């Protein structure tokens, strides 16, 4: 059983992703584009990310909820 999705801000999620090997490529308005190899996606800089947005970002990045909770 997977852990429950946390309520997390875009800025905090970006910090976690950078610790997991992603690098910030650019920022366009309130969206930050991250990359690791061939994987490229954007993260909105919202105070609280919606659960669907967070699930999509985790799916694209290949990370699990447990990786965020560390």
GULO-277836 format. One record per residue (C-alpha): residue in three letters; x, y, z. Coordinates in nm, 4 decimals, m for minus. Each point is the difference from the previous one (the first is absolute). Layout:
# GULO-277836
(site 'ALA',(X,Y,Z))
...
This chain:
# GULO-277836
(site 'UNK',(0.0000,0.0000,0.0000))
(site 'UNK',(0.1426,0.3358,m0.0952))
(site 'UNK',(0.0224,0.2917,0.2378))
(site 'UNK',(m0.2521,0.2816,m0.0064))
(site 'UNK',(0.0868,0.2966,m0.2214))
(site 'UNK',(0.1307,0.2899,0.2090))
(site 'UNK',(m0.1119,0.3605,m0.0383))
(site 'UNK',(0.3108,0.1650,m0.1402))
(site 'UNK',(0.0893,0.3287,m0.1655))
(site 'UNK',(0.1571,0.0198,m0.3435))
(site 'UNK',(0.3151,0.1530,0.1443))
(site 'UNK',(0.0446,m0.2803,0.2535))
(site 'UNK',(m0.0641,m0.2634,m0.2677))
(site 'UNK',(0.2687,0.1574,m0.2191))
(site 'UNK',(0.2504,m0.0184,0.2885))
(site 'UNK',(m0.0805,m0.3718,0.0450))
(site 'UNK',(0.0338,m0.0670,m0.3736))
(site 'UNK',(0.3370,0.1788,m0.0144))
(site 'UNK',(0.1220,m0.2194,0.2873))
(site 'UNK',(m0.1052,m0.3006,m0.2110))
(site 'UNK',(0.2169,0.1011,m0.2944))
(site 'UNK',(m0.2203,0.2358,m0.2022))
(site 'UNK',(0.1296,0.3397,m0.1060))
(site 'UNK',(m0.1889,0.3246,m0.0551))
(site 'UNK',(0.0235,0.0941,m0.3681))
(site 'UNK',(m0.2114,0.3162,m0.0164))
(site 'UNK',(m0.2970,0.1834,0.1444))
(site 'UNK',(m0.2894,0.1366,m0.2043))
(site 'UNK',(m0.2279,0.2082,0.2192))
(site 'UNK',(m0.1189,m0.2137,0.2885))
(site 'UNK',(0.1215,m0.3305,m0.1491))
(site 'UNK',(0.3478,m0.1480,0.0441))
(site 'UNK',(0.1291,m0.2511,m0.2552))
(site 'UNK',(0.2124,m0.2837,0.1380))
(site 'UNK',(0.2068,m0.2587,m0.1847))
(site 'UNK',(0.1869,m0.3212,0.0684))
(site 'UNK',(0.1339,m0.1673,m0.3114))
(site 'UNK',(m0.2886,m0.0347,m0.2457))
(site 'UNK',(m0.2668,0.0721,0.2641))
(site 'UNK',(m0.1315,0.3584,m0.0194))
(site 'UNK',(m0.3065,0.1417,0.1784))
(site 'UNK',(m0.1211,0.3178,0.1683))
(site 'UNK',(m0.1030,0.0672,0.3593))
(site 'UNK',(m0.2352,0.2880,0.0851))
(site 'UNK',(0.1104,0.2278,0.2845))
(site 'UNK',(m0.3299,m0.0206,0.1878))
(site 'UNK',(m0.0322,0.0085,0.3794))
(site 'UNK',(m0.1793,m0.3375,m0.0089))
(site 'UNK',(0.0127,m0.2343,m0.2972))
(site 'UNK',(m0.3222,m0.1811,m0.0845))
(site 'UNK',(0.0144,m0.3749,0.0517))
(site 'UNK',(m0.0422,m0.0743,m0.3718))
(site 'UNK',(0.2832,0.2376,m0.0884))
(site 'UNK',(0.2266,m0.1576,0.2611))
(site 'UNK',(m0.0840,m0.3526,m0.1215))
(site 'UNK',(0.0764,0.0986,m0.3595))
(site 'UNK',(0.3354,0.1539,0.0953))
(site 'UNK',(0.0964,m0.3066,0.2046))
(site 'UNK',(m0.1003,m0.2264,m0.2882))
(site 'UNK',(0.2057,0.2005,m0.2495))
(site 'UNK',(0.3018,0.0147,0.2305))
(site 'UNK',(m0.0104,m0.3695,0.0894))
(site 'UNK',(m0.0002,0.0758,0.3737))
(site 'UNK',(m0.2258,m0.1546,0.2634))
(site 'UNK',(m0.1900,0.1749,0.2798))
(site 'UNK',(0.2410,m0.1595,0.2482))
(site 'UNK',(0.2885,0.1867,m0.1686))
(site 'UNK',(m0.1717,0.3304,0.0817))
(site 'UNK',(m0.0610,m0.0943,0.3611))
(site 'UNK',(0.3703,m0.0686,0.0699))
